[in-house]
Amino acid sequence: MKWCRFSTGGDISFGIIEGDTVTQVDGSPFDSYTKTSTTHKLDAVKLEVPVIPPTFYAAGINYPEHVTWAAQMRGEEPVLPKQADVGYRAINALVEDGHDIIVPKDATEMLQYEGELVVVIGKTCRNVTEEQALDYVFGYSIGNDVSERTWQRGDRTMWRAKNTDTFKPMGPWIVTDLNPDDFHVIIKVNEKIVGEYDVASAIFGVRTFISKMSEYLTLVPGDILWMGTDGATENMVDGDVCSISINDIGTLTNKVNWQK
């Protein structure tokens, strides 16, 4: 099933997408809901961020080629993480498919994309095994973990580098009943492929992260976990259009808009 949040000029509602039609629902996919008789053409609605999460988690450095690239940038030997460590991102940074990535005028040229799988939690989750973990997943979406690398290296935390408003495009929707091991990510800038990888090549997979996190944290419906990216990433400039595609989910597309 394909879920979205959409608006038609006023209130925002959850909807179910079937073909080119969106059916509005009363309630939430994370609780109880009923389908209404209200339908819209998909191209006639504005797709919003598909969920505003209670908590926004990020797996961070979780793919071997990206670890190697990041170490080389720092002039260090690569060291793979020994456990599934998780960080946090700011909800204010989320924007929907099609929204511009608004770059502050004092940002440096080191503004880069990170195309990532987004995992959406569907049930309250605490102390679950890896074998049980996917039972707590509602579905999957796509994220672009836009990062300003100079700020990332220079700030004591990554409060600007990762969390500036609009630096976390997500969407365009959430798709349920999929296997994360089957996903292949393709990243394009201005229609040129600049990166691609299999989600299954992660150092720690979705099951491991959810299980480990649930030892210490209670995950709740609507929480999101971004799974990291692989490979080297390149700079984006004003006017660039970055698109991230994952098979069986769709494509997330956003334009870079550098403030003057």
N, C-alpha and C positions, 0 to 999 in steps of 0.2 A: 504494500500500500504506500502511496505517496502523499505525504502531509505537507501543508504549507501554512503560513500566516499571511494574510492578504488584507488589503484595504481597497476601497473603491471611492476614495475621497473623504471618508469619514472614519468610522470605527474600524478597528482591526479585529479580524476573526480568524479562527482556525478553519482550514478547509481541506477537503480530500480531492486530489487531482486524479481524474480519469480521462485519459486522452487529452483533448484540448479544453476540457470543462473542469471548473472548480465548483464543488458543492460545499456550501457553507454548513458548519456544524455549530450546534449549541453545546457549550461546555469545552472540555479540553481532552486531547488524546492521552494525557497523563492522569486523567481521572475518569469521570463518566461523561459521555457525550451522546448526542443524537443528531443524525443527519436531518437537515431541513430541506424544504422544497426550493430553497433559493440557490440558483446556479448562475455562473458567469463564464464567459469565455476566458480562457487563461490569459490571452493577450490583451484582455480588457481590464485586468486587475493589476494592482501594484503588489508585487511580492515583497514582503517584509522579511527581516531576520526570522528564520523559521521557529526559533524558540529564544526567549530571554531567560537564561539559566539562573537558578538560585546561586550556583557556584560554577565558575569557569576554570577548569583545570587544563594544564598543558604538560605533555610528556617531555617536551624539550628535546635535548640531544638524544636521539633514539635510533639513528641509522648509521651504519659503519662508514659509508663514504662521506657523510656530512661531518661526522666526528673527525675524520682524517683531514678534510678540507679546512674545518675550523681550526684545528691544531696547526696546520701549515700557515694559516693566516696569522697566527700568533707566534710563529717560529718555534713551535714545540713539537715533541713527539706525540702522536695520537695515543690516547688512553681510552679504551672503551669503558663505559659505565659498568659497574659490577652489580647494580641493582636498579630496579625500576623506580627512579626518583621522579616526583611530580612537582610542578610549580603552579602558579596562578597567573591569570590574565584579568584585565579589567573589563567589566561588562560595558562600560561607556565606549570602548573601542569598537564594539560590534557595529557593522553596517551590512546592509543587504546587497544581494546581487544587483549590479548595475549602478550602485552608488559610487561616486568618486572617492578615491583615497586622497584625502586632503593633507598635503605635506606642509608643515610649518616652514616659513621662509628661512629660518636659521638652521634647517636640517642640512647635513652635508650630502655629498654625492653618493654616499654609501647607504642608499635606500634600496633594500632588497626584498624580494618575494620569498615565501616559503609555502609551497602547496602541500596541504595536509588533509588527511582523513579526520573527520569529526565524528566522535561516538556520542550518542545521546542516550542517557540513562532513562529507563522506563519504570523501574520499581525501586522502592527503598532497599538499599543494599548494604549489608554489614556482615563481615566474616564469611565470605563466600569462597569456595574453591575455584581454581581455574576451570575445572570441568563445569561448574555452575555459572560462571561469569556471564556468558552470552545470554543466559536466560533473563538477565537484568538490563539488557540493552533494548531500548525502544527502536532505534534505527540509526541511520548514518547520513551525514551531510558532508559538505566540503568547506574548508577554511583556507584563508591566505594569511599566514602569520607575518605580516609586513614588519620589517625590522630595520631600524636605523643603526648600522653597525658601529659608527663612531660613538654615538650615545651609549650603545650596548657595552662598549669597552670602557667608557669613561665614567659612567654613573655608578654609584655604589650599588644601586639596584637598577632594574631595567624599566623603571617607571615611565620614562619617555620612549625608550627604544622600541618597546613592545606594546605600550598601552596608550599612546597618543590617540585621540579621537579619530575614528575611521581606519585605524591600522589593523582591524580584524574583520575583513569581509567574510561573511558566512552565508551559505545557501546553495542553490536557490530554494531547496526544500529538504525534507527528511524522507528517506526511503527505508521501509521496514523489511524484515524477513530476508536479509542478505547475509552472506558469509564474508567477513573481513579478509579472510585469506585469499579471496578471489580478486581483490581490487588491484588495479593498475592505475597509477597516477601519471597524468601528462600535464606539464606546465608549459604554457606558451606566452611569449611577449610579442605583441604585434604579429600574431599568427605564426611566429617562428618557435619551434620546439626548443626550449632551453633546459629541459630536464624531464626525466621520467623514471619511475621506479615501481617495484612491486611492494605493496604494503606488507606482504609476508616476509620481506627481507629485514624487517625491524629487529633490533637487538632484543627488545621485549615487546610482545604482542599485546593485543587488546585484552585477552584473557588474563595475562600476567599482571597488567596494570590494574585492572578492576579488582582482582583478587588481593593484590598487595595493598592497594589503597583502602580496601574495605576492612583490613585488619585494624586500621586506626581511625578511619573516617566513615561517617555514614553518608553514602551517596543517596541522593533523593531524585525523584522523577523530575526531569528537565535539566539536570546537571549535564554539562558537556565536558568531554575530554578530547583535546586535540593531540594527535599522535606523533607529531614531528614530521620532518621532511628528510629526504636523502639527497646526496650529491652536493656539488658546489652551487652557489647562488650568485646571481649577477645584479649589477646596479640597474635601477629603473630611473628614467628621466621624465620630465613633464610631458604629458601627452601619451605616454606608453599605455597600452591596454594589456593587462595581464589576465589570462584565463587559465583556470585549473579544471581539468576534467578527470572524473573517476567513472570507470565503466559501471553501468547499472544504476548510477546515481544521476549524473548530469554534468553541467559545466557552470562554474562560477566565474563571472567576468566583471572586472572593475578597471576604471581608468585612473591614471595618476594625474593629480591636479596640484601642481606646486604653487604655493602662495607667493605672490610677488612682494 
